[in-house]
Structures are given as structure tokens and as C-alpha cells.
Amino acid sequence: MDLEFLILGGYGQFVWPAFIFTFASCLILYVKTKTELQKQEKMFLDEYKEMHIPRIKTVEGKEITKEALSGTSI
């Protein structure tokens, strides 16, 4: 492996620490975001898991609509 590639023409001493700092910052931000998302998902599921949403019967409404829109008098 060519050592000149890692030195980057004398600027390697500035480039590599900046690269490592950026990579570490992104990694830390990813880990914190992932753990916060998992925490929020758990809170959401705990709160809304047992919530029951009543079902609305739409069959009855369709029959009435057909009668109302038929245009014939019964």
C-alpha cells in the first residue's frame, strides 16, 4: 500500500481527524436517534395498544342511500 495515499500530499494530518470526527458524530447521532425512537414506540404501544375503536356498520346506510337516490316513490 502506498503511504503517500494516506498522507494525502501533506494534508492527511488535517483530513483524517476531520473524517474520524465526522464519522463518530454521525454514529453517535444515529445511536441516540434509534434509542429515542424505540423509547417513543414503546410509549405509543403502551398507551394505544388497548384502545378499542368501535366499528361503524355501513351496510344499513347503503340501503337507505339506494332508496333515497332511486327517484321512485314507494
C-alpha positions as CSV (number, residue, x, y, z in Angstrom):
1,M,0.0,0.0,0.0
2,D,1.3,3.4,-0.9
3,L,1.9,5.6,2.2
4,E,1.6,8.7,0.1
5,F,-2.1,7.9,-0.4
6,L,-2.7,8.1,3.4
7,I,-0.6,11.3,3.8
8,L,-2.7,13.0,1.1
9,G,0.0,15.3,-0.1
10,G,0.7,16.6,3.4
11,Y,-2.9,17.3,4.3
12,G,-3.6,13.9,5.8
13,Q,-2.9,15.2,9.3
14,F,-5.9,17.5,8.8
15,V,-8.2,15.3,6.7
16,W,-8.2,12.1,8.7
17,P,-9.0,13.6,12.1
18,A,-11.8,15.6,10.5
19,F,-13.1,12.4,8.8
20,I,-13.0,10.4,12.1
21,F,-14.7,13.2,14.0
22,T,-17.5,13.4,11.4
23,F,-18.0,9.6,11.3
24,A,-18.1,9.4,15.1
25,S,-20.6,12.3,15.3
26,C,-22.9,10.7,12.8
27,L,-22.6,7.4,14.5
28,I,-23.5,8.9,17.9
29,L,-26.4,10.8,16.4
30,Y,-27.7,7.6,14.8
31,V,-27.5,5.6,18.0
32,K,-29.2,8.3,20.1
33,T,-32.0,8.7,17.5
34,K,-32.5,5.0,17.3
35,T,-32.8,4.6,21.0
36,E,-35.2,7.6,21.3
37,L,-37.4,6.1,18.5
38,Q,-37.6,2.8,20.3
39,K,-38.5,4.5,23.5
40,Q,-41.2,6.6,21.8
41,E,-42.6,3.4,20.0
42,K,-42.8,1.6,23.3
43,M,-44.7,4.5,24.9
44,F,-47.1,4.7,22.0
45,L,-47.8,1.0,22.0
46,D,-48.3,1.0,25.8
47,E,-50.8,3.9,25.5
48,Y,-52.8,2.8,22.4
49,K,-52.5,-0.9,22.4
50,E,-55.7,-1.5,24.4
51,M,-57.6,1.3,22.8
52,H,-60.7,-0.1,21.1
53,I,-62.1,1.7,18.1
54,P,-65.8,1.0,17.5
55,R,-66.7,-0.3,14.1
56,I,-69.5,1.6,12.2
57,K,-71.9,-0.5,10.3
58,T,-72.1,0.9,6.7
59,V,-74.5,-1.8,5.3
60,E,-77.6,-0.1,6.7
61,G,-76.5,3.3,5.3
62,K,-76.1,1.8,1.8
63,E,-79.7,0.5,1.7
64,I,-81.1,3.9,2.8
65,T,-79.0,5.6,0.1
66,K,-80.3,3.4,-2.6
67,E,-83.9,4.1,-1.6
68,A,-83.2,7.9,-1.4
69,L,-81.5,8.1,-4.8
70,S,-83.7,5.7,-6.7
71,G,-86.1,8.5,-7.7
72,T,-89.2,6.3,-7.5
73,S,-91.9,6.8,-5.0
74,I,-92.8,3.8,-3.0
